[in-house]
Amino acid sequence: MPLSRRAFFGLEVSASQPTAPLIIARGREALSEELGPLGSEIGVIQPPQDGEIRISSNENPLGPPPAAVEAIRGSFGRDAGRYPFNSQPNMSDLTRAMAEKHGCEPDNIVLGAGSGEILKNAAHAFTNRDRHFVTGTPSYLQPSRVARYLGATVVSIPVNRADGKLDLDAMEAAARGAGLIFLCNPNNPTSTVHTGSDVRAFARTVRRNSPNTVIHFDEAYHEYVTHPDYEPAMELALERPNVFVTRTFSKLFGMAGMRIGYGVGHRDTIATLRRYSLTVNTNVPGLAAGYAAVRERDFVRTEQRRNTEAKQYTIDFLARLGYESYNSQTNFIFVELGKPAADFRAGCREHGVAVGRDFPPMERTHARISIGTMDEMTRACAVFEEVLA
């Protein structure tokens, strides 16, 4: 459905109506972020089919909180003609709100066009031909592709196949002399998480053995974690110059189409990242939505429960068919099918279900399935059973 200004403002604020999928841009993550962020390796992404179940890009299927949608509509009528630094709220307002939320100062925060801009800027700021980049594999692809494009050596450490977790010991060993270590926690696509003690020990070892190496903890799925021993790396980032965290409004808050993210860290690290930021890297509706969403509490709890219920249903269904998934701490699962993800994806698409793309080096055995609504997952699981049979 095309979205005209008249149609947008005529809609009631309801996640079941067309505003939500248009705002969250369901199914476009693969094209806009991971497949060729610099335009050199863009894959062919088929457009959504009518009525297709889009569970391929780790989006919140219900869209933003109602208060955020209302803020978006109000911002269009009030501030569409303003730059984001002149709107109400403006870039400084959201920065201060995030600083208050995380108990820090505004100079500990950098905004981005989604967290993706900050991931890209980090590669520019901290890697070069003499300072390599360390990441897990499979993990989120954009930072490594940018680093490689810039001429940096990329050291990719395979995840532990037994539990799907990043191999922190091997990443520590590869850290000496590195410019940047990318640690996606929870990891995309394996869905697994490392505990607070794991993270602190990792940071201590890297700092001791390679004090000039920057550690980037990407916590895009932070709000979905249920593991009792998980701790965000926010405290570490605020204490130590060479550590920072990125978060996004794209996942739990359902704003993938609005492109609002942020980084948190020591003021010196954030100052370096800001030097690479676009002067105006946010948009008026996204700022308004983010500012409204920061204050949400009930929405977060409700979305966590919804995701956990639909995810567990999907995991249990596939387990009954004999297919095991890693311990997911996100809004997607990574399941061992024993067959190529491409074959599974093609079979599902014939039945109107879109699931995740290939994730080398595990694309021959595993597939990523994002979590939609309970109704979507019930219908999708029936398709999975047929395709896998």
N, C-alpha and C positions, 0 to 999 in steps of 0.2 A: 504494500500500500504506500503510495507516495504521500509525503507529509507536507501539506501546505500550511502556511501560517494560520489561515482561517480554520483549517481542520484541527490544528494543534490546540488552539485556544478554545475551540468549541467542545473539546473532550472533557469529561469529568475526570477527576484524579482517581484512577483505578488501575492497578497493575494488570487487570484482566483485559483492558482495552488497548488499542494499538499504540498508545504512547510508550508503554514500557519496552516492547521489543525494538522500537525505533530508537529509543534513547540508549539502550544497552548494546545495540548493533550486534545482535546474536549471529554468531557464525563467521565473523570477519577477522577474528584475532589472528588466524593463521596467515592471512594475506598481509595484514597491516604490520604485524610485529615479527614473527619468527621466520617466515619464509622470505629472506632477502631484505633485511632492514635497509640495505644500501642499494637495493635495486639490482644486484648482480645475480641473485640466486632465487628469484621469485618463482614459485611453483604455480601450476595451473589450479585455480580454485573454482569449482563449479558454483554457480549462483544457487541460492536456496530454492527448492521446489515448493510449490503451493502445498501447505499442510505438512511439510516435512518436520520431523522431530529433530531439532538442532541441539545435539549433545556432543559437540566437538570442540568447544572453545572455552570451557570453564567459566561460563557466565552465570550470573544469577538470573534464572528464567522469569522471575517476577519483576525485575527492574528495581528502581530506587525506592526508598521510603516515601510514603505519600507526602510528607512534609517537604522532601527534596523536590518532588515533581511540582508541588505548588510553588516552591521557590523558583524553579526553572521558568514556569509560566509567568510569574510576576516579573522576573528579570527581563524577559523579552519585552514586555510592555513598558517597563520603566527605563531600562539601561541598554537596550540593544544598540543604541547609537554611541555608547561610551566604550572607551578602552577599558580593559580589566583593571587597570590601576586607578580609574576614575569611577568605577561602578560602586554600587552599594549592595552587598559587601564587595570589597576590592581585594586585590592580591595580599595587601598587608593585613587586612582583616582575617583572611583565612590562615595566613601564616601565624598571626597571634593566637588564633583559636587552636591551631595544632600545637603551638608551644605550650599553651595552658593545659591542653589535654595530656601532654607528655611530661609536664613538670619541668620545662626548660625555657630558654629564651628564644625570641624570634631569630636571632642569628645562629641558632642551632638547627634551623629548618630551611630547606630549599624546596620550592614547588617545581612541578614538572608537568609536561603534557603526558599524563599517565606516568607511572614509574619508569616506563620505557625510555623516556628522554634522559632520565638520570642514569639509567644503566648504560646508555650510549655515551653520555658525557663522562662517566667514570672511566671507560676504556680510553677515551681521549686524554683524560687528565693524568692517568696513572700508569699507562702502558706505552711502550715504544719498542723500537728494534732491539734495545739493550735490556729491557725489563719485561719479562714474560708474563703471561696471563695463565692462571691456574683455575680449572673448573672441573666439575664432575661430568660424567657422561653415562646415560643421558641426563641432561639438565636443561634449563632454559637457554635457548640458543643465541638470543640476540647479542649479549655481551661478548661471547667468544667470536662471533662473526665480525663484529665491529673491530675487536682487537686484531684479528687476523687481517682485516682490510687495511689497518693502520701499519701493518708490517711486524707486529709483535708475534713472537712464538706463542702458540697456544698449547698448553699441557693439559690434556684431558684424562682424568682419572676415572676408570670404570666404577660404577656403583657396585656394592656388594649384592650379588645375584640372590643370595639366600634371603635377605630381608629388604632389599631395595634401597638401602640407605647409602648416602655418600660415604666414601672411604676416607674418613678424616685423617687417619694415620698416613696414608699415601699422599694426601693433599698437603699435609704438614711437611713431609719429606721433599715435596716438589716446590715448597714455598721459598726456599733460600734464594735470594736475589730477585724474586718476582716483584713486579710492579703492583699487581692486583690479584687477589683471590676472590672468586665469586662463589658464595655458599648460599644456595637456594634452600631455605628452611621454613616451612616444608618444601620438599623438592618437587619440581615439576619436570618430568611427568610421573615419577614413581610414587608420589603422594605421601612419602614417609617424612618423619621429623626426627631431629636430634634433640636430646634433653638439654636443660640449662647447664648441667655439669659438663656435658660433652662440649658445648659451645664455649664455656669459660676456659676449659682445659685447652681447647684448640687455639683460642686467642692468645693464651699465655705462651704456649709453645712457639707459635709463629712470631710473637713479639720478641721472645728470647733469641730465636735462631735467625730471624730476618727482620730487625726492628723497623726498617723503612718500607716494608711491604704493607699495603692497604688491604684490609679485609672488608668485603662488601657482603652483608647479610641481607638477602632479599626475602622479605616476609609478606609477600603478596597475599598469602592464604592464612595469615596469622589468626584472623577472627574465627576460622573454622576448626582450629586445633582443639581436640578433646583430651589429648594425652596428659595425665596428671603431672608429669615431670618436665613438661615443656616450659621454657621461659623465653620471652623475647630478648633480643640482644640490645634493647634500647639503652639499658643502664651502661653496658660496656661501651656503646657508641658515644654516649655523652661524656664518659670518663676519659677515653683514650683517643688521641689524635688520629690514629690510623685505622679507625673502625667506623663504619657508618651503616645505617639500615635504610632500606626503601620499603615503602608501603603504597597502597593504591586504593582508590575508591572504585576500581573496576570490578572487583570480585564480590564480596559479601554485600557491598552497598549498591551493586547493580548499575554502575555508571560506566561500563566499558566504552560506550559511545560518547561520553563527555570528556574523556582524556584528562583526568585530574589525578596526580600522584604526588608523593613528597618523599624527601629524604631527611633523616635525622642523624646528627652526629656532632662531634666536637666542632667548635666554631671555625677552627683553622681548616679542617677538612671540608666543611660546608662552604667556606669562602672559596676554596679551590674549585669545587663543583659549580658554584654560581658563576664563575668566570666563563664557563662553557655553556651556560643556559642562554636560550633565546631571551631577548629583552622582554618580550611579551609571549609567554609560553603557556598561558591558560586562556580560558574563554569565560565570558560573563555568565552564561547559564551554568557552566560547570562550577564556577566559584560559588554561585548562589546555592547550588545543590550540595556541594561539599560543606559549606558553612552550616546548612540546615542539618546535614547528616551527622556532623561531629557531635551533636547533642543528643542523638538517638540512643536509647538504651533498650526499650522494648522491642524495637525492630531487630536489633542485633540478636537478642535472645530468640525471637520468633524464627528468624532466618536460620540460626544455628540448629534449632530443633527440626525445622522442615528439611534441611539438608541432611542431617544425621539420619532421619527416618527414611528418606528416599534412598540414601546411599546404602544403608544397611539392608534394605529390601533388595537392592540390586546385587550387593555382595552375596547375600544368602541365596538368591535365585541362581546365580552363576555357580556358586559352590555346590548346590544340589545337582547341577549338570556336570560337576567334576572339574570346574575351573576356579583356581584360587587367585585371590587378589592380595596385593600387599596391604599392610595396615594403614588405611587411608586416613590422613589428618587434613584433608582438603575437601573441595567440592567436586572431585573426580576420583576415579579409581584406575589402577594400572593392573590389568588382569592377564595372567598367563594362559594363552589359548593354544599354544603348541602349533600355531599356524601363522603365516604372515599377516600382519595387520592390514596390508593392502587387500588381501582376499576377503577378510572379514569386513572391511570398510565397504568394498564394492558390493558384497552380498547384502549388507544392511541398507545401502543406498537404494538398491532395487526395491526395497520395501518401505522407502520413505523415512529412513533413519540415518542421520549423519553422525558418525563417530570420529575420533581423533586421527590425525595423520601418523606417518611413520616417525619413530624415535630411535634412530641408530644409536648404539649397535644392537638394540633389542627389538628391532622391527620385525624380525623373523618369528618371534615367539609371543610378544606382548602387544596389547592394544590399550590405549587410553580412552576411557568413557567418562564424559562429563555427566554431572547429575542435574537432571531437569526437575520438573514437578513430579509428584507421585504418580499422577495420571500418565505423564510422558514416560516415566520409567516402567510402569506396568505394561504399557503398550510396547515399549522398546524391548523389554525382556522377552516378550512373546516372539518378537522378530529375532532376537539373539538365539533363542532356542531353535528356531527354524533354520537359521543360517548355519549354526554350529552343527546341526544334525547332518 
